[in-house]
């Protein structure tokens, strides 16, 4: 989510005391859109991230580590020339725009004092980092914008820096209560209220518009009061950094507590906006990097899954064609029994009595004109024998193809829920062992031993340990080796998911612990996106793995079924590692 102007104002207020007066010791550009300033403050040293990427533009203090390229980009060399050794004199947000101006007191090549400004524009596709001299002229920028790209505003070295064109809509926070109410009185009653707010005022984000409408509880006469309350909060500076998490993954952030998602998302509080942005973008980049790393693996598994599904369709079609084999045998019998009345060669059919039917009606049997009646009977017997054998083999092949498709579907589900490189390595080893991936050849020596991931560990409200498998291979180890025969085993019914073990060693756990284990089984399954799902549980001793079955595939008996719902917040609360 891009930084909205309100959150940016709160961020600027937080950064200003720490940045003003601090000296820039080092300038780095570890990524194409990201500049890292190593800053020496009054009593501390820290790194300031200045990002000009579309969709992730931001400025904040970071604790994340970056790997620098061997050759620094030209824009990085320019910033080093002008900003190294400079002191941050001022931090400004002009006209409540999504722009931060970092003003520096620097010195030129001759040692004379000069003013330099780094403009961080966080405006959608127009996001940019622009270095400006003391006269207001552009020295250079991260992205140059010429007349062909924009006829309204060019951003090129040598041109005078101008702020982006302001919107024609009035600033929401600059109006008084009566002015806002007057505008609200013109609402047509048809446009959704959140869309009306967004279209009528500037300085509001879609998230804040939806939140004000949600807080009205369906009574739109309360909207003016909600608008006044928001303005009062901004005027008083009552901000609290919140991150919105969905299934434990960062989805959005705000400077106010967001209630519109209710139980669909969890709100996590942070001590400051720098900590919030650092955590949000660090987690998101880790997720994107993990997704990039699993992309080729996911593509391989999808290809194998699609191939198995196509085989299922073809084999089902072939199996259906064997269903009428008895008719072939009957025709062969009827021809054989009536050879004495068979027509001469060249006939296309033969009419005989059907002694398989009680009234023995006359039926017509198709013939191949190129063959004799006896040869036609032999051909029908041969087709019958082939169909009978095909049915037996196709039934086995179809079951194997369906099993392969189910297994590969479960692997795709696991890839959606990986949380680290160890999980990816675990799934890769599993696919190598089952033959879906080739084992890489080693040039010499033994294959390096990769660190194996451990099952996820939770502690129920009743004090029982709950273990959750991360992969099919680990599910087998968890159920077959780690779990006690008297422990309780949980799994979602008819959909893919992890094996969940409630460690009770034969005891009867409390109902709350059972509900929590069932919720964890739903959370670590294909039902993680929401909705209620049936979860079966039984003793581990009643869970069996058939010989030769693929990893993670088991059969069980004596189960009890409960209805559970995925709950990422519960999983986070019960987690112990």
N, C-alpha and C positions, 0 to 999 in steps of 0.2 A: 504494500500500500504506500503511495506517495505521502510525504509529510504534508499535512494540511497547515494552514496559516496559524491556527490556534496552537496546535502542538509545537509548531516552529517558534512561536512567541515564547512559550513556556521553556523550550529548549534554550533559546537565546538568553533568557533571564538566568537560567542555571549555569550556562557557560561563561557569561560575562565576567563574574568575579574571578574565575580561575584563569581566563585567557588574557584579560587586559593587563599589560605590563610584562607578560611572559616573553621569552626570547626563543626564536626558532633556531635550533642547533643543526637540524638535518632535514633534508627534503628527499622523499623517495616516491616512486610511482610503481608500486608492485603489480598493479593491474591497469588495464587500458583506461579505465574511467576513475581510478582511485588514486588520490594523492595522500601521502602520509607525512605529517609534520611532526618531528620529534621536538618537543617544546620543554624548555626549562622555566618553571614558574618560580614563585617566591620561595616556596618550601617543598616543591615537588617537581618531579620530571614525569612527563606523560606523552602519549602519542595522540595526535588529533587526526581523525580520518575525515577527509574531504572527498566525497564521492559525487561524480557528475554523471552517473549512469542513468539512463532512462528507466524509470520504474523503481530505482533504489537510490536516488539522490539523497544525500544526507550530510550532516556535519556532527560529529560527536567524538568524545574521548573513548579510546578503545584499549582493550587488553589483549586483543587478538594478535597473533603472529602472522606475518606475511613473508613469502619468499620473493625476493627481488629478482628481476631479470638480470642477465649478465651485462646487457647494454641498456642503460637508462634511456627512455624515450626523449625526444627533443623538447617536449613541453616540460618534462621533469628538469632537464638541464637549464631551461629558461627560468623556472621557478627557483632553482638553486642559485642562479646568478643574482636574482633580485631579492630573494627572501631570506637566504641564509644569513644569520646574525641579526635579522631585523626583529623589532619588538612589536607585539600586537598592541596597537593604540586604542582600538575601538571595535566593537561588534555591533552592527546595525541591521535592522530589518525594515527596509523602506516601505511605507504605505501599506503595511500589513500584507505585503505580497509574500509569495513563497521564495523569497530571496534573502540571503545573508551576505552582508558586505563585511569582509575582514580587512580592516585598515591597518597598515604596517608603517612604522617609522623605520626607514632603512637608510642606507648610504650608497651612493653611486660609485663608479670606478674611481672618481677623483676624491672620494671621501666626504663629499657634501651630503648633508641631510636631505632626504627626499621622502615623499609619501608614495606608497604603493598600496593598491587595493585589489584583493582577490574577491570577485563577485561569484557567488555560488547560486546559480539560478536553477531552481527545482520545479520547473514548469512543464510538465508533460514531455512532449517530444522536443520542446525547446530547451531542455536541460543542458546546462553548459557551465564550464569554469572559465572565467575571463580575468586576465591580469591587466590592471589599469594603472597608468602613471599618475603623477600628481596633478597634471593638467586635465585629467578626465579623458585621455585618449587611450585606446586599446593598444596594449603592447602585443598580446597574442591571446589565443584562447584554445580550449581543448577541441572545439568543433567550429570551424569557420563557416559562416553563413553568408553566401554572396547573393546578388540580385536575382539569380535564377532560382535560388532556393526560397527566397522570401523577398517580395517586393516592398514590404512594409518596414522591415528592420534587418539591416545587414550587420553582421558581427565579423569585422575584419581588422587586422593590424593597421593602425594609423587613423581609423575612424574614431569619432568622439563616441564615448559610451553613453547610451540612452537606455533608460529602464524600458522593459517591455510595455506595450500599449495596455493601458488599464481597461478593465471591463466596464461596460456602460451601466452595469447593475450597481445599486448603492451598497456600500459597505455595511454589513449587518450590525457590526459593533459600533459604527459611528452614528447610527440613528438612535433617537430616543424612543422610549416606549410608545408614545403617541404616534410617532411616524410609522413604526412597525405595525401598530394596530390598524392604522389607516390603510396601509397596503394590504393587510390581511382581510380587511372588509371588502376588498375587490376580488377575493377568491371566487372562482366560478362554481365551486362545489363539484366539478367533474374531474379536474386534474387531481391526481393523488397528492396529498398534502406535502409529502417529502419532496416530490418533484417540483411542486410549486415553490417551496423554500429554496431549492437549489437553483431554480430558474429566475427567482426574484432577487436574491441577495448574492453578493460576493463574500468571500472569506469563510464560507461554510463548506464542509465536506459532505458527501453523500451519507457517511456514517453518522455524523452529528444530526443531519436532517431526519434520518430514520429514527434516531434515538429520541429526539424531541416529540415526534409523532407517536412513538411507542409509549412514551411516558404519559401521554394524554389518555391512554386506556380506551380509545375509541371515541372519546368526547372531544371533538375538534374545537369546542368553545374554550377548552383549556389551553389551546396552543399559544395564545399571546402570553399567558402566565409562564409557560415553559420557555418561550423566547426570552422573557425578562430574566428568568432564573439563570439561563445560560450566560446572558450578558453580565449579570451580577457576579457569577463565578469567575468569568474571564477578567472583569474589572478588579476583583479582589485577589486574583492570582491563586485561587484555590484549585490547584492542579495536582493530580496524582497519576503517575505513569502506570498504565495497564497494558498488558499483552493479552490478546485473545488467542486461546489455544483450542484446536479441534483435533480430537484423538491424539493429544499430546504434541501436535505440530503447530508452529506459529502461523496464524492466519491474518492477524491485523493488530493494530495498537491504537491507543488513544490517550488523551490527557484526562479523561473522565471515565468513571466506571460505566461500562456498557451493559445494559440489561436486556436489549431487544432479542438476543439469541437465547435467553433463558438457560435451559439445561443443555442446549446443543453445543455451547462453547464454555470454556472455563476461563476465568479472569485471573491473571497472575500479576501481582503488584511488584514494582521495582523501586529501589531507593531513589533513583534519579532517571532523567530522560536519556542521559548518555548510556547508563547501564541497560536501559530498556532497548535502545536502538542497537547497541552492541550485541546484546543477546538475540534480538529478533533477527538481524541480518546475518549474524554468525551461524545461528541454527538453520536459517533458511539456506545459506550458502552450503552448509554441510549436507543438507537434504538434497540440494541440487547436484552437488558433487557426487553423493552416493547414488543418486538416480542416474547420473551420467556414467558412473562406473558399472552399474548394473544394466545399462541399456543393451549392450551386446548380448549379455546373458539372457535378458528378457526376450530379445528378438529370437535367439536360438530356441528357447523353450516355446515361444508362441508358434514358431515354424513347425516344431515337432508336434505340438498340440493340434494345430490345424491339419497336419498330415494324418494324424491319428483319427481325427474327426471325419476327414474325407474317406479314409479307409472304412470307417464304420458305416458311412452312407452307402458306399459301393458294395460292401459285404452284405448289408441288410437287403439291398436290391437283389443281389445274386441269390441270397437265401430265399427271398420271396418267390423267385422263379423256380425253385425246387419243390414248391408246395404242390404242384400239379403232377408230380411224378407218377402217382398211382394211376392216373389216366393213361399214361404211356404204357404201363404194364398191362392194363386192361385191354387196350387196343391190340397189343401184341398177342394176348391170349385169345381175343376174338378172331384175329386173322388166322392164328394157328389152328383154332378149332373149326374154321370154315375154309381150310385150304382146298377142299374138294369142290367148293363152289366159287373159288377165286376167279376174278375176271382175267382176261388175257393181259400180258404186259403192255403198259401204256395207259392203263386206266388211272384216273386221278382219285378214285374213291371206291369204297366197297360197302354194300349194305348187308348187314348181318343182324341176327337176333342177339340182344344184349341179355345174356343169361345171368349177369350180375344183378339185374333188376328183377323184382318178383314177378311182374307181368310179362317179362321177356319182350319188350317192345323192339321194333326194328330201329337200328341206329346206323348212321353213316360214318365210316372210318376213313380218314384221309390217307391217301397213298402217294408215294413218290412214283410218278409215271416211268422213271428210268429204271426202277427196280421191280423184281418179281414180288409176289405176295409174301413168299417166305423171307425174302431179303428185307421187306418192309417190317415184318414182325421182328426180325433180328435187330433191326435198327431201333425199333421202339424199346426192346429189352435193354439194348446198350444205353440208350438215353436214360432209361429208368435207373440202371445201375450207377451211371455217372451222377445222376441227381441225388441218389441215396448217399453215395460216398461224399459228394460235395456238401450235403446238408451236415454231415458229421463234422467235417473239417471246417466248414464255414461257421458253424456254431462255436467251435473252439476259437477260431481266429477272431470272430466278432467279439467274444468275451474278452480276449486279450487286447483288442484295439480299444474297447470301452474302458478297460482297466488302465491302459496307457494314457488315454485322454483324461480320465479322472485324476490320475497321478500328476500329470503335467499341469492340470488346472490347479492342483494344490500347491505345486511349486511356484506358479505365478502368484498365487495368494501370498505365499511366504515372501516373495521378492517385493511385494507391496509393503510389507511390514518389517523389512530389515532395518536395523538401527545402527549398524556399524560394519566395518570391513570384515570383522571376524564372522559375522552372520553371512555375508556374501561368500566368503571362502568356504564356510560350512556347506552352503547350498551347492557351490561349484564341485566340492569333493563328492557330494551325494550324486550329482549328475554324472560325474566320471565313473563312480562305482556302478551305477545302473546302466552305463553304456550310452547315455544321451550326449555326453561330451567326450572327446578324445583326451586321454591323459597325456599332457605334454612330455615330450622326451627330454631327458636331462643329458647335457653334454658329457658330464663326468660326475662320478660320486653319487651319493644318495640324494634323493629329493629332499630339500629343506623341509623340516617339520613346521607346519603352520600352527599358530595358536588357535586352539579350539574354543569356541564360545561356550559359556555355561548357560544352563536354563535360567530364565527369569525367576526371581525369588520375590515372594510376597508374604505378608503376615496378616492373617485374618483378624477380625475384631475379637474373636474368641481365643487368639493366641496360637492358632495352627499355621504351620508353614505351608505355603502353596507354591508349587513349581509349575512353570509353563515352558513347553518346548519351543525352540526358535525355528526348527526345521524338521522335515520328515525323518531324517536320520537321527536327530536328537530326540524326536518323539519316541522312536523305537528304544533308544537307550533309557529314556526316562521311564517308560512304561514297563520295559522288559528287564531292566537291570537295577535302576536306581530305586524305584518305588517298592515299598513293602507290599506283600500280597494282601494285607488288610487295609491298605490305603484306599481312598476313593478316587476314581478316575472319571473325569468329565470330558465331554466332547459335544459340540453342536450337532444337532440332528440333521442329516441329509445335506449338509454344506461343509465345505472345507474349513479346517481350523486347527489350532494347536491342541496337543494332548495336555490336559491340566490335571495335576495330582494334588489332592488335599491330604497331607500326611497326618494320618490319625492312627496308623498301626492297629487297625481292628476296632478301635473305639468308635462310639457314635458321636460325631461332632455336633455342635449346636446348629440350629437352623440358620442363624445369621451367617456363620462361616460357609455353610452350603450355598446360601444365596450369593455370597461374595465370590466363591469359586465358580459358580455358574456364570456370574456377570463377567468374570475374567475370561472364561471360555468364549463368551460372546464377543468380548473386546478383541480377543486374538483370533478372529475368524473373519470370514467373508461378510459377516453381519456387523462389522466394526463401524460402518458408516451410519448405523442407526436402525431402529426398529426392533421389535421383540422377536425372539427366536427360541425354538425348543432346544433344550440342552439335556442330554442323557447323562446319568451318572450311575456307576456301579463299583463294586470292589475290583481291585486290580487283578485278583485271582480269576475273575470271570472274563478277563480280556485276553484274547488269544490272537496270535499272528499265524496265519496259515503258511505252510511251507512254500517257499519260492515266491511269496507275495512281495510287492514293491515296498520301499520304505514308507512308514507311516500308516500302512493299511492294516487294519485289524478287524476282528469280529468280536462281539461281546454279547452277554446275556444277563438276565436278572436286573435290568436297568430300571431306574426311576426317571421320569421326565418332568422337568420343571420349565417354566417360561422365564427367560432372563432377557436383559437388555444391555447392550454394550455401554460401558461407563468408564471413559478415559480418566475422569477425575478420580474415581474410586481406585483405579489401577495405580495412578500416581500417588495416592495417599497410602496405599497398602504396600507399595514397593519398598524393599529393604536393601537393594544394592543398586 
